Structure formats: C-alpha cells, structure tokens
Amino acid sequence: MIQEAAPAKINLYLHVGPVREDGFHELASLFVFAEDGDLVTVAPSDDVTLAITGPFAAALKEFPPEDNLVFKAAALLRAEFGVAAGAAITLDKRLPVAAGIGGGSADAAAALRALVRLWRLEVAEEALLRLAFALGADVPACLTRAPLNVTGAGECLADGPALPPLWICLINPRVAVSTGAIFRAFDAVHTAPHGPALYPSAVIADVSDLEIMASQTRNDLQPFAVDLQPEIADVLQFLAHSPDILMSRMSGSGATCFGLFASIDAAAACAEKGRAKGWWSMASAICHSSGARERT
C-alpha cells in the first residue's frame, strides 16, 4: 500500500490574461501549498477501482468514478506506459469540492505519484508534467509542494520566491463556484486583457515584504466570484479583521479564501472562529519544500 498527500493549493495572487488558441487563459500566479489536504492511497489489484471516503465524499459519489480526475490519471498513466496491472485507489476527500484550492488537481497529481511508485515505472519528469497537464492546467504544479511561479496556462513552472515561516487559515462558506462561469464573467468585462506578469521579487523575507507583495498583486477572478456568491465577501471581511492577519485574499476561482499568519496559534484561532460561523475552515502550515514528492 502506498499513500500520497494531496495538499491544498493556494494562489497567493492570480493575474489573468487573454485566451490562448487552445482555449486556456494566460496566467501568472504564485502557488503555495498547505501541509494538509486530501489523501490518496493505492494498493495492488487486477483492475483499476476508486473508492471515495472522507467528509466531502458525498459530493463526488453522485458522479461515475470514470469522471473523477484520480481515475482519469490512472487510466492515462496505464495507457501511456502499457501497464497491465490495476490498482485499488482510495481517495480520502477532506477538502471542499469546487473550492479554488486545487482539490481535484492535487488528487490527480497525488495519484500519478503513487501509481508511478506502485507500478515501478521509470518516468522522466518532463513526461510526467506533460501527462499532468493533459489532466488539467493546475495538475503539473500540484506534483510538488514547494512555492512555484506559474505561467502559461499552468504548464510553465519555476521556483517561487523564498518565504518566511507562514501559517494559513482556509475558509470556505460552503458554496461551490463554477470555474467556467467565473472565467466567462471575466471575459465579458475584459475583452482584451494585457498579458499577465509575475511579481518580480525572488525573496519575500519578512512581513513587510509580504505586505508589499500583497499591495502589488491581486486575484483578478475575485470580484466576479463575489458577484456570483456574495458569501465570499463575508469571509473576506471576516479574515481582513482577524487578529494578527498578514494578508487575506480569495484563492483561485473561489470560493475558498485564505489568511496568512506568522504563528499556528493565530491561524488556528481564526479557523476556530470560522467554524463557529458554520463555515468550513482549516489551519495549516505553508510548505517550503517539495516534501514527499517522488522524483522519477
């Protein structure tokens, strides 16, 4: 049996540009990952099967297993390398679905890593990244847990800036947001957006650097998500007034928002207050290295 973590992905900022010929938008973003998230477990089997457990399993069980990105990752890897063996896959779904924190993408990336190990495949990193992008724009970045500068539509990855020790509180008002709907709303307003740019600093050494980065970046999708789901604005206001908050923003296309803190105690206190409001919340550390990523 092999286990791989599928940590929550957070966009500290998300700059959106024009639509490419392949239908994807040009993006520039800083991805960071929480220590915690979903969990993918694989074991030998004659066939590929997928069982889903965990607090958010019900949201996925109404769909056929073949529609899940984890199952698609297994099928793609199996076909690409002519694997005859199967795998019994279990997805422990701990993160909200359609939440802007890369749950499905992180799950697919974890499945790829786990199955490469289970099936003892020799896969070049470039090939694994190509397969990951075929599954979804965020999947390549989710193969690692280190901070990443992400450009293109998600396929262009570079080491992100060095960060100070940070803890995060994630809050979701228990509403789902359609990524497609948010991008369509963005496109209706921004008919000819400029090419997106990364924040240029290679080091965010302390709180003052983080505040400067926050002031010079944004999430271009946030106002459109708030229009679609006004509850997001309530979460953002709550985070902005939380004690010891360093930075707060919506992640991805929403609806999950985040607050950054300099201590786990402050992040945990924020998460506890969020849960008291009936929201889903989680406190965790920000990963500063690739962690359990398996190089192949």
GILINBEL-V17262 format. One record per residue. N is the residue number from 1. RES is the residue in one letter. SS is DSSP state (a for helix, b for strand, c for the rest). Layout:
BEGIN
N|RES|SS + N|RES|SS
END
This chain:
BEGIN
1|M|c + 2|I|b + 3|Q|b + 4|E|b + 5|A|b + 6|A|b + 7|P|b + 8|A|b + 9|K|b + 10|I|b + 11|N|b + 12|L|b + 13|Y|b + 14|L|b + 15|H|b + 16|V|b + 17|G|b + 18|P|b + 19|V|b + 20|R|c + 21|E|c + 22|D|c + 23|G|c + 24|F|c + 25|H|b + 26|E|b + 27|L|b + 28|A|b + 29|S|b + 30|L|b + 31|F|b + 32|V|b + 33|F|b + 34|A|b + 35|E|b + 36|D|b + 37|G|b + 38|D|b + 39|L|b + 40|V|b + 41|T|b + 42|V|b + 43|A|b + 44|P|b + 45|S|b + 46|D|c + 47|D|c + 48|V|b + 49|T|b + 50|L|b + 51|A|b + 52|I|b + 53|T|b + 54|G|c + 55|P|c + 56|F|c + 57|A|c + 58|A|a + 59|A|a + 60|L|a + 61|K|a + 62|E|c + 63|F|c + 64|P|c + 65|P|a + 66|E|a + 67|D|a + 68|N|c + 69|L|a + 70|V|a + 71|F|a + 72|K|a + 73|A|a + 74|A|a + 75|A|a + 76|L|a + 77|L|a + 78|R|a + 79|A|a + 80|E|a + 81|F|a + 82|G|c + 83|V|c + 84|A|c + 85|A|c + 86|G|b + 87|A|b + 88|A|b + 89|I|b + 90|T|b + 91|L|b + 92|D|b + 93|K|c + 94|R|c + 95|L|c + 96|P|c + 97|V|c + 98|A|c + 99|A|c + 100|G|c + 101|I|c + 102|G|c + 103|G|a + 104|G|a + 105|S|a + 106|A|a + 107|D|a + 108|A|a + 109|A|a + 110|A|a + 111|A|a + 112|L|a + 113|R|a + 114|A|a + 115|L|a + 116|V|a + 117|R|a + 118|L|a + 119|W|c + 120|R|c + 121|L|c + 122|E|c + 123|V|c + 124|A|c + 125|E|a + 126|E|a + 127|A|a + 128|L|a + 129|L|a + 130|R|a + 131|L|a + 132|A|a + 133|F|a + 134|A|a + 135|L|a + 136|G|c + 137|A|c + 138|D|c + 139|V|c + 140|P|c + 141|A|a + 142|C|a + 143|L|a + 144|T|c + 145|R|c + 146|A|c + 147|P|c + 148|L|b + 149|N|b + 150|V|b + 151|T|b + 152|G|c + 153|A|c + 154|G|c + 155|E|c + 156|C|b + 157|L|b + 158|A|b + 159|D|b + 160|G|c + 161|P|c + 162|A|b + 163|L|b + 164|P|c + 165|P|c + 166|L|c + 167|W|b + 168|I|b + 169|C|b + 170|L|b + 171|I|b + 172|N|b + 173|P|c + 174|R|c + 175|V|c + 176|A|c + 177|V|c + 178|S|c + 179|T|a + 180|G|a + 181|A|a + 182|I|a + 183|F|a + 184|R|a + 185|A|a + 186|F|a + 187|D|a + 188|A|a + 189|V|a + 190|H|c + 191|T|c + 192|A|c + 193|P|c + 194|H|c + 195|G|c + 196|P|c + 197|A|c + 198|L|c + 199|Y|c + 200|P|c + 201|S|c + 202|A|c + 203|V|b + 204|I|b + 205|A|c + 206|D|c + 207|V|a + 208|S|a + 209|D|a + 210|L|a + 211|E|a + 212|I|a + 213|M|a + 214|A|a + 215|S|a + 216|Q|c + 217|T|c + 218|R|c + 219|N|b + 220|D|c + 221|L|c + 222|Q|a + 223|P|a + 224|F|a + 225|A|a + 226|V|a + 227|D|a + 228|L|a + 229|Q|c + 230|P|c + 231|E|a + 232|I|a + 233|A|a + 234|D|a + 235|V|a + 236|L|a + 237|Q|a + 238|F|a + 239|L|a + 240|A|a + 241|H|c + 242|S|c + 243|P|c + 244|D|c + 245|I|c + 246|L|c + 247|M|b + 248|S|b + 249|R|b + 250|M|b + 251|S|c + 252|G|c + 253|S|c + 254|G|c + 255|A|c + 256|T|c + 257|C|b + 258|F|b + 259|G|b + 260|L|b + 261|F|b + 262|A|c + 263|S|c + 264|I|a + 265|D|a + 266|A|a + 267|A|a + 268|A|a + 269|A|a + 270|C|a + 271|A|a + 272|E|a + 273|K|a + 274|G|a + 275|R|a + 276|A|a + 277|K|c + 278|G|c + 279|W|c + 280|W|b + 281|S|b + 282|M|b + 283|A|b + 284|S|b + 285|A|b + 286|I|b + 287|C|c + 288|H|c + 289|S|c + 290|S|c + 291|G|c + 292|A|c + 293|R|c + 294|E|c + 295|R|c + 296|T|c
END
